Protein backbone atom coordinates (compact mmCIF):
# COMPACT_ATOMS: atom_id res chain seq x y z
CA UNK A 1 0.00 0.00 0.00
CA UNK A 2 1.11 3.54 -0.71
CA UNK A 3 -0.27 6.77 0.75
CA UNK A 4 -1.58 9.66 -1.34
CA UNK A 5 0.86 12.41 -2.28
CA UNK A 6 0.93 15.53 -0.14
CA UNK A 7 -0.29 18.71 -1.87
CA UNK A 8 -0.16 22.39 -0.99
CA UNK A 9 -3.12 23.30 1.18
CA UNK A 10 -3.35 19.80 2.71
CA UNK A 11 -3.77 19.39 6.44
CA UNK A 12 -0.91 17.78 8.36
CA UNK A 13 -1.48 16.15 11.73
CA UNK A 14 1.20 16.43 14.40
CA UNK A 15 1.37 13.91 17.24
CA UNK A 16 3.87 13.06 19.98
CA UNK A 17 3.82 9.26 20.37
CA UNK A 18 7.05 9.25 22.39
CA UNK A 19 8.64 12.13 24.36
CA UNK A 20 7.74 15.85 24.61
CA UNK A 21 9.70 18.87 23.42
CA UNK A 22 9.77 22.60 24.35
CA UNK A 23 6.68 24.48 23.06
CA UNK A 24 8.80 27.20 21.45
CA UNK A 25 10.33 24.60 19.15
CA UNK A 26 7.10 23.10 17.82
CA UNK A 27 5.54 26.55 17.52
CA UNK A 28 8.38 27.62 15.20
CA UNK A 29 7.85 24.42 13.22
CA UNK A 30 4.15 25.25 12.84
CA UNK A 31 5.07 28.63 11.39
CA UNK A 32 7.43 26.99 8.91
CA UNK A 33 4.85 24.47 7.63
CA UNK A 34 2.19 27.17 7.34
CA UNK A 35 4.66 29.32 5.40
CA UNK A 36 5.03 26.38 2.99
CA UNK A 37 1.27 26.38 2.47
CA UNK A 38 0.07 23.54 4.70
CA UNK A 39 -2.55 23.51 7.43
CA UNK A 40 -1.55 22.11 10.81
CA UNK A 41 -3.66 20.14 13.27
CA UNK A 42 -1.96 19.53 16.62
CA UNK A 43 -2.77 16.46 18.65
CA UNK A 44 -3.32 16.78 22.39
CA UNK A 45 -0.06 14.94 23.10
CA UNK A 46 2.02 17.75 21.54
CA UNK A 47 1.47 19.99 24.57
CA UNK A 48 1.44 17.26 27.25
CA UNK A 49 4.16 15.92 29.53
CA UNK A 50 4.11 12.93 31.86
CA UNK A 51 7.59 12.01 33.05
CA UNK A 52 9.56 11.23 29.91
CA UNK A 53 6.38 10.78 27.85
CA UNK A 54 4.21 13.29 25.99
CA UNK A 55 1.18 12.29 28.02
CA UNK A 56 -0.15 8.89 29.07
CA UNK A 57 -0.02 5.81 26.84
CA UNK A 58 -3.76 6.09 26.31
CA UNK A 59 -3.57 9.74 25.27
CA UNK A 60 -0.69 9.20 22.84
CA UNK A 61 -2.38 6.18 21.25
CA UNK A 62 -5.70 8.02 21.04
CA UNK A 63 -3.96 10.93 19.32
CA UNK A 64 -2.59 8.67 16.60
CA UNK A 65 -5.91 6.87 16.17
CA UNK A 66 -7.72 10.19 15.75
CA UNK A 67 -5.25 11.22 13.05
CA UNK A 68 -5.63 7.83 11.34
CA UNK A 69 -9.41 8.27 11.28
CA UNK A 70 -9.65 11.97 10.37
CA UNK A 71 -10.35 12.16 6.61
CA UNK A 72 -9.05 15.75 6.47
CA UNK A 73 -5.54 14.67 7.57
CA UNK A 74 -3.29 13.77 4.62
CA UNK A 75 -0.02 13.26 6.50
CA UNK A 76 1.08 12.60 10.08
CA UNK A 77 4.41 13.99 11.26
CA UNK A 78 5.71 12.85 14.64
CA UNK A 79 6.90 15.56 17.01
CA UNK A 80 10.12 13.89 18.16
CA UNK A 81 11.57 10.57 19.28
CA UNK A 82 12.87 9.81 22.74
CA UNK A 83 10.98 6.85 24.22
CA UNK A 84 7.43 5.56 24.36
CA UNK A 85 6.27 4.24 20.98
CA UNK A 86 6.64 0.55 21.88
CA UNK A 87 4.23 1.03 24.79
CA UNK A 88 1.33 2.20 22.61
CA UNK A 89 1.60 -0.27 19.70
CA UNK A 90 -1.14 -2.64 21.02
CA UNK A 91 -3.64 0.25 21.28
CA UNK A 92 -3.41 1.51 17.70
CA UNK A 93 -6.21 1.05 15.15
CA UNK A 94 -4.30 -0.38 12.19
CA UNK A 95 -7.51 -1.25 10.34
CA UNK A 96 -8.36 2.45 10.17
CA UNK A 97 -4.99 3.13 8.55
CA UNK A 98 -5.78 0.43 5.97
CA UNK A 99 -9.02 2.22 5.12
CA UNK A 100 -7.38 5.65 4.87
CA UNK A 101 -3.69 5.22 4.01
CA UNK A 102 -1.74 8.40 4.68
CA UNK A 103 1.84 9.58 4.95
CA UNK A 104 3.55 8.94 8.27
CA UNK A 105 6.95 10.48 9.06
CA UNK A 106 9.48 9.97 11.86
CA UNK A 107 12.65 8.14 12.90
CA UNK A 108 14.59 7.03 16.00
CA UNK A 109 11.97 5.71 18.48
CA UNK A 110 9.46 5.80 15.60
CA UNK A 111 11.29 2.77 14.17
CA UNK A 112 8.91 0.71 16.32
CA UNK A 113 5.88 2.25 14.61
CA UNK A 114 7.35 1.72 11.15
CA UNK A 115 7.88 -1.98 11.94
CA UNK A 116 4.36 -2.34 13.34
CA UNK A 117 2.73 -0.72 10.31
CA UNK A 118 4.76 -2.90 7.95
CA UNK A 119 3.62 -5.98 9.86
CA UNK A 120 -0.05 -5.04 10.27
CA UNK A 121 -0.79 -2.88 7.23
CA UNK A 122 1.99 -3.11 4.63
CA UNK A 123 1.82 0.66 4.08
CA UNK A 124 4.90 2.54 2.90
CA UNK A 125 5.98 4.96 5.65
CA UNK A 126 8.82 7.49 5.78
CA UNK A 127 11.94 7.41 7.93
CA UNK A 128 12.66 11.13 8.00
CA UNK A 129 12.93 14.33 10.05
CA UNK A 130 10.68 14.98 13.04
CA UNK A 131 8.30 17.92 13.19
CA UNK A 132 10.22 19.66 16.00
CA UNK A 133 13.40 19.67 13.92
CA UNK A 134 11.76 22.09 11.50
CA UNK A 135 11.76 24.55 14.38
CA UNK A 136 15.57 24.51 14.38
CA UNK A 137 18.16 25.00 11.65
CA UNK A 138 17.32 21.85 9.70
CA UNK A 139 19.71 21.06 6.85
CA UNK A 140 18.11 22.03 3.54
CA UNK A 141 18.70 18.55 2.07
CA UNK A 142 16.72 17.00 4.93
CA UNK A 143 13.70 19.08 3.96
CA UNK A 144 14.23 18.66 0.21
CA UNK A 145 14.30 14.86 0.30
CA UNK A 146 11.33 14.67 2.66
CA UNK A 147 9.06 16.86 0.55
CA UNK A 148 10.27 15.32 -2.72
CA UNK A 149 9.38 11.79 -1.58
CA UNK A 150 6.04 12.86 -0.08
CA UNK A 151 4.82 15.14 -2.90
CA UNK A 152 6.11 13.52 -6.11
CA UNK A 153 4.22 10.41 -7.29
CA UNK A 154 6.96 9.66 -9.83
CA UNK A 155 10.09 10.19 -7.74
CA UNK A 156 12.97 7.88 -8.62
CA UNK A 157 16.55 8.97 -7.95
CA UNK A 158 19.92 8.03 -6.50
CA UNK A 159 20.90 9.37 -3.08
CA UNK A 160 24.18 11.22 -2.47
CA UNK A 161 27.00 9.18 -0.91
CA UNK A 162 29.07 10.50 2.03
CA UNK A 163 32.79 10.96 1.40
CA UNK A 164 33.66 8.61 4.27
CA UNK A 165 31.58 5.71 2.93
CA UNK A 166 33.33 2.36 2.51
CA UNK A 167 32.50 -1.11 1.21
CA UNK A 168 32.18 -4.06 3.58
CA UNK A 169 31.14 -6.72 1.05
CA UNK A 170 30.98 -6.01 -2.65
CA UNK A 171 27.88 -6.66 -4.71
CA UNK A 172 24.48 -5.35 -5.72
CA UNK A 173 21.00 -6.11 -4.39
CA UNK A 174 17.38 -5.13 -4.95
CA UNK A 175 14.48 -5.39 -2.53
CA UNK A 176 12.03 -3.63 -0.27
CA UNK A 177 13.61 -1.35 2.32
CA UNK A 178 13.33 -2.05 6.05
CA UNK A 179 15.23 -0.83 9.08
CA UNK A 180 15.85 2.12 11.36
CA UNK A 181 17.38 2.57 14.78
CA UNK A 182 19.46 -0.41 15.92
CA UNK A 183 18.23 -0.35 19.53
CA UNK A 184 14.60 -0.44 18.39
CA UNK A 185 15.23 -3.11 15.77
CA UNK A 186 16.80 -5.31 18.45
CA UNK A 187 14.01 -4.55 20.94
CA UNK A 188 11.45 -5.84 18.43
CA UNK A 189 12.82 -9.40 18.59
CA UNK A 190 10.44 -11.88 20.19
CA UNK A 191 7.43 -9.59 19.75
CA UNK A 192 4.57 -9.59 17.27
CA UNK A 193 6.20 -6.58 15.59
CA UNK A 194 9.53 -8.34 15.06
CA UNK A 195 11.86 -7.09 12.35
CA UNK A 196 11.47 -9.06 9.10
CA UNK A 197 14.57 -8.83 6.89
CA UNK A 198 13.69 -11.69 4.55
CA UNK A 199 14.71 -10.72 0.99
CA UNK A 200 14.83 -7.05 2.01
CA UNK A 201 17.43 -4.30 2.06
CA UNK A 202 18.19 -3.57 5.71
CA UNK A 203 19.46 -0.16 6.84
CA UNK A 204 20.65 0.56 10.37
CA UNK A 205 21.46 3.76 12.27
CA UNK A 206 22.28 4.58 15.88
CA UNK A 207 23.31 7.38 18.24
CA UNK A 208 25.17 7.64 21.57
CA UNK A 209 25.95 3.94 21.94
CA UNK A 210 29.41 2.58 22.81
CA UNK A 211 30.97 0.23 20.22
CA UNK A 212 30.60 -2.82 22.48
CA UNK A 213 26.86 -2.15 22.67
CA UNK A 214 26.67 -1.87 18.88
CA UNK A 215 28.54 -5.19 18.72
CA UNK A 216 26.12 -6.80 21.18
CA UNK A 217 23.01 -5.67 19.30
CA UNK A 218 24.34 -6.72 15.89
CA UNK A 219 25.32 -10.08 17.40
CA UNK A 220 21.79 -10.48 18.73
CA UNK A 221 20.32 -9.76 15.29
CA UNK A 222 22.70 -12.33 13.82
CA UNK A 223 21.77 -14.94 16.45
CA UNK A 224 18.11 -14.29 15.65
CA UNK A 225 18.81 -15.02 11.96
CA UNK A 226 17.94 -11.50 10.81
CA UNK A 227 21.16 -10.35 9.14
CA UNK A 228 21.56 -13.59 7.18
CA UNK A 229 18.17 -13.30 5.46
CA UNK A 230 18.64 -9.75 4.16
CA UNK A 231 19.56 -9.21 0.52
CA UNK A 232 21.79 -6.27 1.41
CA UNK A 233 22.77 -4.18 4.42
CA UNK A 234 23.47 -0.45 4.68
CA UNK A 235 24.99 1.10 7.78
CA UNK A 236 23.83 4.72 7.97
CA UNK A 237 24.86 7.26 10.62
CA UNK A 238 26.35 6.07 13.92
CA UNK A 239 26.61 9.45 15.60
CA UNK A 240 28.71 9.76 18.75
CA UNK A 241 29.11 5.97 18.97
CA UNK A 242 32.55 6.11 20.55
CA UNK A 243 34.23 4.28 23.43
CA UNK A 244 34.88 6.09 26.69
CA UNK A 245 38.20 7.88 26.77
CA UNK A 246 40.97 5.41 27.54
CA UNK A 247 38.72 2.34 27.16
CA UNK A 248 39.87 -0.66 25.14
CA UNK A 249 37.62 -1.04 22.11
CA UNK A 250 37.21 -2.34 18.60
CA UNK A 251 36.42 0.27 15.97
CA UNK A 252 32.98 0.37 14.38
CA UNK A 253 34.62 -0.63 11.09
CA UNK A 254 36.04 -3.76 12.73
CA UNK A 255 32.68 -4.60 14.30
CA UNK A 256 30.77 -4.17 11.03
CA UNK A 257 33.33 -6.28 9.16
CA UNK A 258 33.22 -9.08 11.75
CA UNK A 259 29.43 -9.20 11.99
CA UNK A 260 28.77 -8.90 8.23
CA UNK A 261 31.89 -10.07 6.42
CA UNK A 262 31.20 -13.80 6.63
CA UNK A 263 27.60 -13.54 5.39
CA UNK A 264 28.41 -12.92 1.73
CA UNK A 265 25.73 -10.22 1.56
CA UNK A 266 26.38 -6.89 -0.22
CA UNK A 267 27.02 -4.35 2.52
CA UNK A 268 28.51 -0.91 2.94
CA UNK A 269 28.85 1.86 5.49
CA UNK A 270 27.93 5.44 4.73
CA UNK A 271 24.47 6.91 4.30
CA UNK A 272 22.96 10.19 5.51
CA UNK A 273 20.04 8.88 7.58
CA UNK A 274 19.05 9.02 11.22
CA UNK A 275 20.72 11.12 13.89
CA UNK A 276 22.84 13.14 11.49
CA UNK A 277 22.72 16.22 9.29
CA UNK A 278 21.50 15.95 6.64
CA UNK A 279 18.96 13.27 7.54
CA UNK A 280 17.67 11.98 4.20
CA UNK A 281 14.18 10.51 4.10
CA UNK A 282 13.88 6.80 3.28
CA UNK A 283 10.68 4.96 2.26
CA UNK A 284 10.10 2.00 4.59
CA UNK A 285 8.56 -0.68 2.40
CA UNK A 286 9.65 1.00 -0.85
CA UNK A 287 11.56 -0.87 -3.57
CA UNK A 288 15.23 0.13 -3.76
CA UNK A 289 18.50 -0.96 -5.33
CA UNK A 290 21.85 -0.77 -3.59
CA UNK A 291 25.39 -1.13 -4.89
CA UNK A 292 27.85 -1.91 -2.11
CA UNK A 293 30.87 -1.83 -4.42
CA UNK A 294 30.24 1.78 -5.42
CA UNK A 295 28.31 2.66 -2.25
CA UNK A 296 25.03 4.03 -3.57
CA UNK A 297 21.32 3.59 -2.97
CA UNK A 298 18.62 4.22 -5.55
CA UNK A 299 14.82 4.45 -5.39
CA UNK A 300 13.13 2.25 -8.00
CA UNK A 301 9.54 3.45 -7.66
CA UNK A 302 7.35 6.26 -6.48
CA UNK A 303 6.32 5.88 -2.86
CA UNK A 304 3.14 7.96 -2.92
CA UNK A 305 0.21 7.80 -5.31
KOLTI-892632 format. One record per residue (C-alpha): residue number from 1; residue in one letter; x negated, y negated, z. Coordinates in steps of 0.001 Angstrom, whole numbers, plus 500000, padded with zeros to 6 digits. Layout:
BEGIN
+------+------+--------+--------+--------+
| resi | resn |     xx |     yy |     zz |
+------+------+--------+--------+--------+
|  NUM |    A |      X |      Y |      Z |
...
+------+------+--------+--------+--------+
//
This chain:
BEGIN
+------+------+--------+--------+--------+
| resi | resn |     xx |     yy |     zz |
+------+------+--------+--------+--------+
|    1 |    X | 500000 | 500000 | 500000 |
|    2 |    X | 498894 | 496461 | 499285 |
|    3 |    X | 500272 | 493226 | 500754 |
|    4 |    X | 501579 | 490341 | 498656 |
|    5 |    X | 499136 | 487586 | 497723 |
|    6 |    X | 499066 | 484466 | 499865 |
|    7 |    X | 500286 | 481293 | 498133 |
|    8 |    X | 500164 | 477613 | 499009 |
|    9 |    X | 503122 | 476699 | 501185 |
|   10 |    X | 503349 | 480197 | 502713 |
|   11 |    X | 503775 | 480610 | 506444 |
|   12 |    X | 500910 | 482222 | 508357 |
|   13 |    X | 501481 | 483854 | 511734 |
|   14 |    X | 498801 | 483568 | 514400 |
|   15 |    X | 498627 | 486090 | 517236 |
|   16 |    X | 496130 | 486937 | 519982 |
|   17 |    X | 496180 | 490737 | 520368 |
|   18 |    X | 492947 | 490748 | 522390 |
|   19 |    X | 491357 | 487875 | 524357 |
|   20 |    X | 492258 | 484151 | 524614 |
|   21 |    X | 490297 | 481127 | 523416 |
|   22 |    X | 490228 | 477402 | 524354 |
|   23 |    X | 493315 | 475523 | 523064 |
|   24 |    X | 491198 | 472803 | 521449 |
|   25 |    X | 489668 | 475404 | 519148 |
|   26 |    X | 492905 | 476902 | 517818 |
|   27 |    X | 494465 | 473453 | 517521 |
|   28 |    X | 491624 | 472380 | 515196 |
|   29 |    X | 492145 | 475579 | 513218 |
|   30 |    X | 495851 | 474750 | 512843 |
|   31 |    X | 494925 | 471369 | 511389 |
|   32 |    X | 492569 | 473012 | 508908 |
|   33 |    X | 495149 | 475531 | 507626 |
|   34 |    X | 497810 | 472830 | 507341 |
|   35 |    X | 495339 | 470683 | 505402 |
|   36 |    X | 494973 | 473624 | 502992 |
|   37 |    X | 498732 | 473620 | 502467 |
|   38 |    X | 499934 | 476463 | 504696 |
|   39 |    X | 502550 | 476486 | 507430 |
|   40 |    X | 501551 | 477891 | 510813 |
|   41 |    X | 503655 | 479864 | 513273 |
|   42 |    X | 501960 | 480470 | 516617 |
|   43 |    X | 502769 | 483544 | 518652 |
|   44 |    X | 503317 | 483217 | 522388 |
|   45 |    X | 500061 | 485059 | 523095 |
|   46 |    X | 497983 | 482252 | 521538 |
|   47 |    X | 498533 | 480015 | 524574 |
|   48 |    X | 498557 | 482744 | 527246 |
|   49 |    X | 495843 | 484076 | 529533 |
|   50 |    X | 495890 | 487066 | 531856 |
|   51 |    X | 492412 | 487991 | 533052 |
|   52 |    X | 490437 | 488769 | 529905 |
|   53 |    X | 493623 | 489224 | 527851 |
|   54 |    X | 495786 | 486706 | 525989 |
|   55 |    X | 498820 | 487714 | 528025 |
|   56 |    X | 500145 | 491108 | 529075 |
|   57 |    X | 500023 | 494186 | 526839 |
|   58 |    X | 503764 | 493913 | 526308 |
|   59 |    X | 503571 | 490263 | 525269 |
|   60 |    X | 500692 | 490803 | 522843 |
|   61 |    X | 502379 | 493823 | 521248 |
|   62 |    X | 505701 | 491983 | 521040 |
|   63 |    X | 503964 | 489075 | 519319 |
|   64 |    X | 502587 | 491331 | 516597 |
|   65 |    X | 505907 | 493129 | 516170 |
|   66 |    X | 507724 | 489811 | 515747 |
|   67 |    X | 505254 | 488782 | 513050 |
|   68 |    X | 505630 | 492171 | 511340 |
|   69 |    X | 509415 | 491727 | 511280 |
|   70 |    X | 509647 | 488031 | 510368 |
|   71 |    X | 510349 | 487840 | 506607 |
|   72 |    X | 509047 | 484253 | 506468 |
|   73 |    X | 505542 | 485332 | 507568 |
|   74 |    X | 503293 | 486228 | 504623 |
|   75 |    X | 500016 | 486735 | 506503 |
|   76 |    X | 498917 | 487400 | 510082 |
|   77 |    X | 495585 | 486012 | 511260 |
|   78 |    X | 494295 | 487150 | 514642 |
|   79 |    X | 493103 | 484437 | 517008 |
|   80 |    X | 489881 | 486113 | 518155 |
|   81 |    X | 488431 | 489429 | 519276 |
|   82 |    X | 487130 | 490193 | 522742 |
|   83 |    X | 489015 | 493147 | 524215 |
|   84 |    X | 492568 | 494437 | 524363 |
|   85 |    X | 493732 | 495763 | 520985 |
|   86 |    X | 493365 | 499450 | 521875 |
|   87 |    X | 495772 | 498969 | 524794 |
|   88 |    X | 498667 | 497803 | 522605 |
|   89 |    X | 498404 | 500273 | 519704 |
|   90 |    X | 501143 | 502636 | 521021 |
|   91 |    X | 503637 | 499750 | 521284 |
|   92 |    X | 503406 | 498489 | 517699 |
|   93 |    X | 506208 | 498950 | 515153 |
|   94 |    X | 504299 | 500377 | 512194 |
|   95 |    X | 507512 | 501255 | 510340 |
|   96 |    X | 508356 | 497554 | 510165 |
|   97 |    X | 504993 | 496871 | 508550 |
|   98 |    X | 505779 | 499566 | 505966 |
|   99 |    X | 509025 | 497779 | 505121 |
|  100 |    X | 507379 | 494349 | 504871 |
|  101 |    X | 503687 | 494778 | 504011 |
|  102 |    X | 501743 | 491599 | 504684 |
|  103 |    X | 498160 | 490423 | 504945 |
|  104 |    X | 496448 | 491056 | 508274 |
|  105 |    X | 493047 | 489522 | 509060 |
|  106 |    X | 490515 | 490030 | 511863 |
|  107 |    X | 487347 | 491864 | 512896 |
|  108 |    X | 485410 | 492970 | 515999 |
|  109 |    X | 488032 | 494294 | 518479 |
|  110 |    X | 490541 | 494198 | 515601 |
|  111 |    X | 488714 | 497227 | 514170 |
|  112 |    X | 491089 | 499289 | 516324 |
|  113 |    X | 494121 | 497749 | 514614 |
|  114 |    X | 492651 | 498281 | 511148 |
|  115 |    X | 492118 | 501978 | 511937 |
|  116 |    X | 495642 | 502343 | 513343 |
|  117 |    X | 497274 | 500722 | 510309 |
|  118 |    X | 495244 | 502901 | 507954 |
|  119 |    X | 496377 | 505979 | 509855 |
|  120 |    X | 500050 | 505039 | 510273 |
|  121 |    X | 500795 | 502880 | 507226 |
|  122 |    X | 498015 | 503110 | 504635 |
|  123 |    X | 498185 | 499339 | 504078 |
|  124 |    X | 495096 | 497456 | 502905 |
|  125 |    X | 494016 | 495043 | 505648 |
|  126 |    X | 491180 | 492513 | 505779 |
|  127 |    X | 488057 | 492594 | 507931 |
|  128 |    X | 487337 | 488874 | 508002 |
|  129 |    X | 487065 | 485673 | 510050 |
|  130 |    X | 489323 | 485024 | 513037 |
|  131 |    X | 491695 | 482079 | 513189 |
|  132 |    X | 489783 | 480341 | 515997 |
|  133 |    X | 486604 | 480330 | 513921 |
|  134 |    X | 488238 | 477912 | 511495 |
|  135 |    X | 488238 | 475454 | 514378 |
|  136 |    X | 484426 | 475492 | 514381 |
|  137 |    X | 481838 | 474995 | 511646 |
|  138 |    X | 482681 | 478151 | 509704 |
|  139 |    X | 480288 | 478935 | 506846 |
|  140 |    X | 481895 | 477969 | 503540 |
|  141 |    X | 481296 | 481448 | 502068 |
|  142 |    X | 483278 | 482998 | 504929 |
|  143 |    X | 486299 | 480916 | 503961 |
|  144 |    X | 485774 | 481344 | 500208 |
|  145 |    X | 485704 | 485139 | 500297 |
|  146 |    X | 488672 | 485328 | 502664 |
|  147 |    X | 490938 | 483142 | 500546 |
|  148 |    X | 489730 | 484684 | 497276 |
|  149 |    X | 490624 | 488205 | 498419 |
|  150 |    X | 493959 | 487135 | 499919 |
|  151 |    X | 495180 | 484859 | 497104 |
|  152 |    X | 493889 | 486483 | 493892 |
|  153 |    X | 495781 | 489592 | 492713 |
|  154 |    X | 493045 | 490341 | 490170 |
|  155 |    X | 489906 | 489805 | 492262 |
|  156 |    X | 487026 | 492123 | 491379 |
|  157 |    X | 483454 | 491025 | 492055 |
|  158 |    X | 480085 | 491974 | 493502 |
|  159 |    X | 479099 | 490634 | 496919 |
|  160 |    X | 475818 | 488778 | 497525 |
|  161 |    X | 473003 | 490824 | 499095 |
|  162 |    X | 470926 | 489498 | 502032 |
|  163 |    X | 467213 | 489035 | 501401 |
|  164 |    X | 466335 | 491386 | 504270 |
|  165 |    X | 468422 | 494294 | 502926 |
|  166 |    X | 466666 | 497643 | 502510 |
|  167 |    X | 467495 | 501109 | 501206 |
|  168 |    X | 467818 | 504059 | 503576 |
|  169 |    X | 468864 | 506718 | 501051 |
|  170 |    X | 469024 | 506012 | 497347 |
|  171 |    X | 472121 | 506664 | 495285 |
|  172 |    X | 475522 | 505346 | 494276 |
|  173 |    X | 478997 | 506108 | 495606 |
|  174 |    X | 482623 | 505129 | 495053 |
|  175 |    X | 485517 | 505389 | 497467 |
|  176 |    X | 487965 | 503626 | 499733 |
|  177 |    X | 486393 | 501348 | 502323 |
|  178 |    X | 486670 | 502050 | 506046 |
|  179 |    X | 484766 | 500835 | 509079 |
|  180 |    X | 484154 | 497878 | 511355 |
|  181 |    X | 482621 | 497425 | 514776 |
|  182 |    X | 480541 | 500410 | 515923 |
|  183 |    X | 481767 | 500347 | 519534 |
|  184 |    X | 485404 | 500438 | 518387 |
|  185 |    X | 484769 | 503114 | 515770 |
|  186 |    X | 483202 | 505308 | 518450 |
|  187 |    X | 485987 | 504552 | 520938 |
|  188 |    X | 488552 | 505837 | 518429 |
|  189 |    X | 487180 | 509402 | 518592 |
|  190 |    X | 489556 | 511876 | 520189 |
|  191 |    X | 492575 | 509588 | 519747 |
|  192 |    X | 495430 | 509590 | 517266 |
|  193 |    X | 493801 | 506576 | 515592 |
|  194 |    X | 490471 | 508336 | 515060 |
|  195 |    X | 488144 | 507091 | 512350 |
|  196 |    X | 488533 | 509056 | 509097 |
|  197 |    X | 485433 | 508832 | 506886 |
|  198 |    X | 486310 | 511691 | 504547 |
|  199 |    X | 485293 | 510715 | 500987 |
|  200 |    X | 485171 | 507051 | 502005 |
|  201 |    X | 482569 | 504300 | 502055 |
|  202 |    X | 481809 | 503571 | 505709 |
|  203 |    X | 480536 | 500163 | 506838 |
|  204 |    X | 479349 | 499444 | 510368 |
|  205 |    X | 478541 | 496241 | 512268 |
|  206 |    X | 477719 | 495421 | 515882 |
|  207 |    X | 476686 | 492623 | 518239 |
|  208 |    X | 474834 | 492365 | 521570 |
|  209 |    X | 474045 | 496063 | 521939 |
|  210 |    X | 470595 | 497417 | 522806 |
|  211 |    X | 469029 | 499771 | 520225 |
|  212 |    X | 469401 | 502817 | 522481 |
|  213 |    X | 473137 | 502154 | 522673 |
|  214 |    X | 473327 | 501870 | 518879 |
|  215 |    X | 471459 | 505186 | 518719 |
|  216 |    X | 473878 | 506803 | 521177 |
|  217 |    X | 476989 | 505673 | 519300 |
|  218 |    X | 475664 | 506723 | 515889 |
|  219 |    X | 474678 | 510079 | 517395 |
|  220 |    X | 478212 | 510484 | 518733 |
|  221 |    X | 479675 | 509759 | 515291 |
|  222 |    X | 477295 | 512330 | 513824 |
|  223 |    X | 478229 | 514942 | 516454 |
|  224 |    X | 481892 | 514290 | 515647 |
|  225 |    X | 481190 | 515021 | 511958 |
|  226 |    X | 482059 | 511498 | 510808 |
|  227 |    X | 478842 | 510353 | 509139 |
|  228 |    X | 478442 | 513593 | 507185 |
|  229 |    X | 481832 | 513301 | 505459 |
|  230 |    X | 481358 | 509748 | 504157 |
|  231 |    X | 480437 | 509206 | 500518 |
|  232 |    X | 478214 | 506265 | 501411 |
|  233 |    X | 477232 | 504180 | 504421 |
|  234 |    X | 476530 | 500454 | 504680 |
|  235 |    X | 475010 | 498895 | 507784 |
|  236 |    X | 476167 | 495284 | 507974 |
|  237 |    X | 475140 | 492741 | 510623 |
|  238 |    X | 473655 | 493934 | 513922 |
|  239 |    X | 473394 | 490548 | 515602 |
|  240 |    X | 471291 | 490244 | 518753 |
|  241 |    X | 470892 | 494026 | 518968 |
|  242 |    X | 467454 | 493892 | 520548 |
|  243 |    X | 465768 | 495719 | 523426 |
|  244 |    X | 465116 | 493913 | 526691 |
|  245 |    X | 461801 | 492119 | 526773 |
|  246 |    X | 459034 | 494590 | 527538 |
|  247 |    X | 461277 | 497662 | 527157 |
|  248 |    X | 460134 | 500664 | 525136 |
|  249 |    X | 462381 | 501040 | 522112 |
|  250 |    X | 462788 | 502337 | 518605 |
|  251 |    X | 463580 | 499732 | 515971 |
|  252 |    X | 467017 | 499629 | 514376 |
|  253 |    X | 465384 | 500625 | 511090 |
|  254 |    X | 463961 | 503759 | 512732 |
|  255 |    X | 467323 | 504602 | 514296 |
|  256 |    X | 469227 | 504170 | 511027 |
|  257 |    X | 466668 | 506279 | 509164 |
|  258 |    X | 466781 | 509084 | 511747 |
|  259 |    X | 470567 | 509200 | 511986 |
|  260 |    X | 471229 | 508901 | 508233 |
|  261 |    X | 468112 | 510071 | 506423 |
|  262 |    X | 468800 | 513802 | 506630 |
|  263 |    X | 472401 | 513538 | 505394 |
|  264 |    X | 471586 | 512925 | 501731 |
|  265 |    X | 474270 | 510218 | 501555 |
|  266 |    X | 473620 | 506892 | 499779 |
|  267 |    X | 472975 | 504349 | 502525 |
|  268 |    X | 471491 | 500907 | 502941 |
|  269 |    X | 471147 | 498136 | 505493 |
|  270 |    X | 472072 | 494559 | 504731 |
|  271 |    X | 475529 | 493085 | 504296 |
|  272 |    X | 477044 | 489806 | 505510 |
|  273 |    X | 479964 | 491120 | 507583 |
|  274 |    X | 480955 | 490980 | 511224 |
|  275 |    X | 479277 | 488884 | 513894 |
|  276 |    X | 477158 | 486856 | 511489 |
|  277 |    X | 477282 | 483783 | 509290 |
|  278 |    X | 478501 | 484046 | 506644 |
|  279 |    X | 481039 | 486733 | 507538 |
|  280 |    X | 482330 | 488020 | 504204 |
|  281 |    X | 485821 | 489494 | 504101 |
|  282 |    X | 486117 | 493200 | 503275 |
|  283 |    X | 489319 | 495042 | 502258 |
|  284 |    X | 489899 | 497995 | 504593 |
|  285 |    X | 491439 | 500682 | 502400 |
|  286 |    X | 490350 | 499005 | 499149 |
|  287 |    X | 488443 | 500869 | 496429 |
|  288 |    X | 484770 | 499867 | 496241 |
|  289 |    X | 481501 | 500963 | 494666 |
|  290 |    X | 478151 | 500772 | 496412 |
|  291 |    X | 474606 | 501131 | 495109 |
|  292 |    X | 472151 | 501907 | 497892 |
|  293 |    X | 469127 | 501833 | 495585 |
|  294 |    X | 469765 | 498216 | 494578 |
|  295 |    X | 471694 | 497343 | 497752 |
|  296 |    X | 474966 | 495972 | 496425 |
|  297 |    X | 478683 | 496414 | 497026 |
|  298 |    X | 481385 | 495777 | 494445 |
|  299 |    X | 485177 | 495552 | 494608 |
|  300 |    X | 486870 | 497745 | 491995 |
|  301 |    X | 490459 | 496549 | 492339 |
|  302 |    X | 492652 | 493736 | 493522 |
|  303 |    X | 493682 | 494119 | 497140 |
|  304 |    X | 496863 | 492036 | 497080 |
|  305 |    X | 499786 | 492199 | 494694 |
+------+------+--------+--------+--------+
//
